[in-house]
Amino acid sequence: MNTDTRFLHSLKEAMPSTRGVKYSTEDFAPPDRLDWLREVIGREYANVEITPPDAGVFNEMVIYAWEQLRLSVIRSDAITLQRLPREPDLISQDAYFAVIHLSGCYRLLQNGREVFLQPGDMTLYDATLPHHIVCPQPFSKLLISIPRPLLRERVAGIEHCTALHIPGRLGIGSVAAGFIRSCAHQAEQLQAGEFSLLSEHALDLLVLALATVRPSHFKLSKSRAMALHRVKAFIENNLSCPSLNPAAVSAGTGLSPRYISLLFKEEDNSLMRYVWQRRLESCRKELLNPIHAGHRICDIAFRWGFNDLSHFSRLFKQHFGCSPSDYREGHK
C-alpha cells in the first residue's frame, strides 16, 4: 500500500459514519404511547391531531440530518393526522415535506386538493398549512423536510405544487424516488461526508419531479423565471471570483442591473445578499468536509471569493450564530 493509498484509507476511517436518531413507541408502555407520539411529531415535524386505531399505536421514525434537509424513514400502524390552522411553533417547521410512499395506502388533503399514493409514488405538502393525512392500514414512507426558502428559490409557484400526484413508476418521478430510496437504504453504510453530499442531488431531482406536475394554468412569468435562473446559474459558476458584483452579473447575463434587482426583490432578497449567502454556504460545507480538515479557514474563505477575513468572520457569525472556527470545532 503506497503513501497516498494509506492516507486515503486512514482519512476514510477517521470520517464519522452516518447515524440516524431513532424514535419508537415500543420504548414506552402502551398507555403512554399516544401522548409521546403526539409530542415527538409536534416537535420534529408539525403540531397535529392524531387519531390512532382502537387497538393501539405503533410508530417508528429514524431521522437523518441531511445538509439543509432532513430525511426520515417512517413505519407505522394505521393512523390519521390533521394539522389545524395555526402558526408553526418552531422555525424548523417552516418547511415543505416531500413524501415517498413505500407500502400501504396514503391519502393527503391540502389546499382543496386530494391525492392518493401507491407504493413508489410521491407528493408534497406544506407543513405550516392545514392538511389531513389518512393511512387506513400499516404503512411505511420516506419524508424529506425542505426549508421553505430553499425550495421557494428553486421552484417558482411552489405553493401551487402541494397535494399533487407524482408517479413513481416512470419518468423523472421514478428516478427521483429511486435515488432517494437508495440513499435511505444505504444511509448508515455511508460516511457522513458522503451522505451529506448526496442531499443536493436529491433536491435537484425533487425539483425536476415537481416541475412535471406544476399546474399548467399557473400564471408564471416564464421570461422572469428563466431570467432569474440564468442569473443564479451565473452566480453559482462565478462564486469564487472576488470581483463578482452587480456590474459583472449584468455583463455576464446580458440583463440590466435594475431588472436583476427587481428579480431578487420579488424573492424578498437582493443580488449581493444572495451572493454572500451562497458563498457562506459553500464555506460552511467545506468547514464540515473532512477532506478540507487541514485547510486554514482563511484559505477556504478566499477560495470562495472573500477577500477580507474579518468581513467573512463577521458575516459567518451573523448567518450561523458562531465564528467559523467554533462552527468547525463544534461539528467534529
C-alpha positions in Angstrom: 0.0 0.0 0.0 1.6 3.3 -1.1 1.7 6.5 0.9 -1.3 8.1 -0.9 -3.4 5.0 -0.5 -2.6 4.7 3.2 -3.5 8.4 3.6 -6.9 8.0 1.9 -7.6 4.8 3.9 -6.8 6.5 7.2 -8.8 9.5 6.2 -11.9 7.4 5.5 -11.5 5.5 8.8 -11.4 8.9 10.6 -14.6 10.1 8.9 -17.7 9.7 11.1 -20.3 7.3 9.8 -23.9 8.4 9.2 -26.2 7.8 12.2 -29.9 8.4 12.4 -31.8 9.3 15.5 -34.4 6.7 16.2 -37.8 7.2 18.0 -40.2 4.3 18.6 -43.4 3.8 20.5 -42.1 0.4 21.5 -39.8 2.1 24.0 -42.9 3.2 26.1 -45.7 1.5 27.8 -48.9 1.2 25.7 -50.9 3.8 27.8 -48.1 6.4 27.3 -47.5 5.9 23.6 -50.1 8.3 22.1 -49.1 11.3 24.2 -45.4 10.6 23.5 -46.0 10.2 19.7 -48.0 13.5 19.7 -45.2 15.3 21.4 -42.5 13.9 19.1 -44.4 14.6 15.9 -45.2 18.1 17.2 -41.5 18.8 17.9 -39.9 17.1 14.9 -42.5 17.9 12.1 -45.7 19.8 12.9 -48.4 20.0 15.5 -51.2 17.7 14.5 -54.2 15.9 16.0 -53.6 12.2 16.0 -56.2 9.5 15.6 -54.8 6.0 16.1 -56.6 2.7 15.6 -58.6 1.4 18.6 -56.0 -1.4 19.0 -53.3 1.0 20.0 -50.4 2.6 18.1 -47.1 1.6 16.7 -44.8 4.2 15.1 -41.1 4.2 14.4 -39.1 7.1 13.0 -35.4 7.3 12.1 -34.3 10.8 11.3 -31.1 11.7 9.4 -29.7 15.3 9.2 -29.0 15.7 5.5 -27.2 19.0 5.0 -30.1 21.6 4.9 -32.6 18.8 4.5 -33.8 16.0 6.9 -34.6 12.5 5.7 -37.0 10.4 7.8 -37.7 6.7 7.5 -41.1 6.1 9.0 -43.1 2.9 9.7 -46.4 3.0 11.4 -49.7 1.3 12.2 -52.8 2.8 10.6 -53.1 6.5 11.6 -54.9 9.8 10.8 -53.1 13.1 11.2 -54.8 16.5 11.0 -53.0 19.9 11.0 -55.2 22.7 12.2 -54.9 26.3 11.1 -52.3 27.8 13.4 -48.7 29.2 13.2 -45.8 26.8 13.4 -44.1 26.7 16.8 -40.5 26.3 15.6 -38.6 27.9 12.7 -37.6 24.3 11.7 -41.3 23.6 11.0 -41.5 26.3 8.3 -40.9 23.6 5.7 -42.3 21.6 2.9 -42.4 17.8 3.2 -41.8 15.6 0.2 -43.3 12.1 0.7 -42.1 9.0 -1.0 -44.6 6.2 -0.2 -43.2 2.8 0.4 -46.0 0.5 1.5 -49.7 0.6 2.4 -52.1 3.3 1.4 -51.7 7.1 1.8 -54.3 9.9 1.3 -53.4 13.6 1.6 -55.7 16.6 1.5 -54.4 20.1 1.3 -55.4 23.4 -0.4 -58.6 21.8 -1.7 -56.8 19.0 -3.4 -56.7 15.3 -2.6 -54.1 12.8 -3.6 -53.9 9.0 -3.2 -50.5 7.4 -3.2 -49.5 3.9 -4.0 -46.0 2.4 -3.2 -43.4 4.3 -5.1 -45.5 7.5 -5.6 -44.5 10.9 -4.4 -46.3 14.1 -3.3 -45.5 17.4 -1.5 -47.3 19.3 1.3 -46.8 22.5 3.3 -46.2 21.6 6.9 -47.5 25.0 8.1 -50.8 24.9 6.4 -53.9 22.8 7.3 -53.7 19.3 6.0 -55.3 15.9 6.6 -53.4 12.6 6.2 -55.2 9.3 6.3 -53.4 5.9 6.3 -56.0 3.2 6.9 -53.6 0.3 7.3 -50.0 -0.2 8.4 -47.6 1.7 6.1 -44.1 3.0 5.6 -42.8 6.1 3.9 -39.8 8.4 3.5 -40.2 12.1 4.4 -37.8 14.8 3.2 -38.1 18.1 5.2 -37.1 21.0 3.0 -36.9 24.5 4.4 -39.3 26.9 2.7 -36.8 29.4 1.4 -34.6 26.6 -0.1 -37.5 25.2 -2.2 -39.1 28.6 -3.0 -35.9 29.9 -4.6 -35.7 26.8 -6.8 -39.4 26.4 -7.9 -41.4 29.4 -8.8 -45.0 28.9 -7.7 -44.2 26.1 -5.3 -47.3 26.9 -3.3 -49.3 25.5 -6.3 -47.5 22.2 -6.2 -48.9 20.7 -2.9 -51.1 17.6 -2.8 -50.3 16.6 -6.4 -49.6 13.1 -7.6 -46.1 12.4 -8.8 -46.0 8.8 -10.3 -43.1 6.8 -9.0 -43.0 4.2 -11.7 -42.0 6.2 -14.8 -40.1 9.3 -15.8 -38.3 11.7 -13.5 -40.6 10.6 -10.6 -39.2 7.1 -10.8 -35.6 8.4 -11.0 -36.1 10.8 -8.0 -37.9 8.2 -5.9 -35.4 5.5 -6.7 -32.4 7.7 -5.8 -33.8 8.8 -2.5 -34.9 5.3 -1.6 -31.3 4.2 -2.3 -29.9 7.0 -0.1 -32.2 6.0 2.8 -31.3 2.3 2.4 -27.6 2.9 2.3 -27.5 5.8 4.8 -25.7 4.0 7.7 -23.3 2.3 5.3 -22.1 5.7 4.1 -19.6 8.0 5.7 -21.3 11.2 7.0 -19.5 13.3 4.4 -20.6 11.0 1.5 -24.2 11.0 2.7 -24.2 14.8 3.1 -23.0 15.4 -0.5 -26.0 13.4 -1.8 -28.6 15.8 -0.4 -28.0 18.4 -3.2 -28.6 15.7 -5.9 -31.8 14.6 -4.1 -33.1 18.1 -4.0 -32.3 18.7 -7.7 -34.3 15.5 -8.6 -37.2 16.5 -6.4 -37.3 19.9 -8.1 -37.3 18.3 -11.6 -40.1 15.9 -10.5 -42.2 18.8 -9.1 -41.8 20.7 -12.3 -43.5 17.9 -14.2 -46.8 18.3 -12.2 -47.0 22.0 -11.7 -50.4 23.1 -12.9 -50.4 24.4 -16.5 -52.8 27.2 -15.5 -50.3 28.7 -13.1 -49.6 32.1 -14.4 -45.8 32.1 -14.0 -43.9 34.8 -15.9 -41.8 32.4 -17.9 -39.4 35.1 -19.0 -38.8 36.2 -15.4 -38.3 32.7 -14.2 -35.8 31.9 -16.9 -34.0 35.2 -16.3 -33.7 34.6 -12.6 -32.5 31.0 -13.3 -29.8 32.5 -15.6 -28.7 35.0 -13.0 -28.4 32.3 -10.3 -26.6 29.9 -12.6 -24.1 32.7 -13.5 -23.5 33.5 -9.8 -23.0 29.8 -9.0 -20.4 29.4 -11.7 -18.5 32.6 -10.5 -18.8 32.5 -6.7 -15.1 32.1 -6.3 -14.4 35.4 -8.2 -13.8 38.3 -5.7 -14.9 40.8 -8.4 -18.4 39.3 -8.7 -20.6 42.4 -8.3 -23.8 43.8 -9.9 -21.9 45.1 -12.9 -20.2 41.7 -13.5 -23.5 39.8 -13.2 -25.2 42.3 -15.6 -22.4 41.9 -18.1 -22.4 38.1 -17.8 -26.1 37.6 -18.2 -27.0 40.5 -20.5 -29.6 41.8 -18.1 -29.7 45.3 -16.7 -28.8 45.9 -13.0 -32.2 47.3 -12.4 -34.0 44.3 -13.8 -31.8 41.9 -11.8 -32.6 43.9 -8.7 -36.3 43.6 -9.4 -36.0 39.8 -9.8 -34.4 39.4 -6.4 -36.8 41.9 -4.8 -39.7 39.6 -5.7 -38.0 37.0 -3.5 -37.5 39.5 -0.7 -33.8 39.4 -1.3 -31.1 41.4 -3.1 -28.4 40.4 -5.6 -25.4 40.8 -3.3 -27.1 39.4 -0.3 -27.8 36.3 -2.4 -24.1 36.2 -3.4 -23.0 36.4 0.2 -25.5 33.7 1.2 -24.2 31.3 -1.4 -20.6 32.0 -0.6 -21.2 31.5 3.1 -23.0 28.2 2.4 -20.1 27.0 0.3 -17.6 27.8 3.1 -19.8 26.1 5.6 -19.8 22.9 3.6 -16.0 22.9 3.3 -15.6 23.5 7.1 -17.6 20.3 7.7 -16.0 18.3 4.9 -13.2 16.0 6.4 -11.3 16.3 3.1 -10.7 20.0 3.9 -9.9 19.4 7.6 -6.3 20.5 7.1 -7.2 23.7 5.2 -7.0 27.0 7.0 -10.2 29.0 7.5 -8.7 31.9 5.6 -7.9 29.7 2.6 -11.4 28.4 2.5 -12.8 32.0 2.7 -10.5 33.3 0.0 -11.3 30.3 -2.2 -15.0 31.3 -2.3 -14.5 34.9 -3.2 -14.0 36.6 0.2 -11.0 39.0 0.2 -11.3 40.2 3.8 -11.1 37.7 6.6 -12.7 39.9 9.2 -15.6 40.6 6.9 -16.0 36.9 6.3 -15.9 36.1 10.0 -18.5 38.8 10.8 -20.9 37.6 8.1 -20.5 34.0 9.1 -21.3 34.7 12.7 -24.3 36.8 11.7 -25.6 34.0 9.5 -24.8 30.8 11.5 -24.6 32.2 15.1 -20.9 31.5 15.8 -17.5 32.1 14.4 -16.1 29.8 11.6 -13.6 28.2 14.0 -16.2 27.5 16.6 -18.5 26.1 13.9 -15.8 23.7 12.7 -14.9 22.7 16.2 -18.5 22.1 17.2 -19.1 19.7 14.3 -16.1 17.4 14.7 
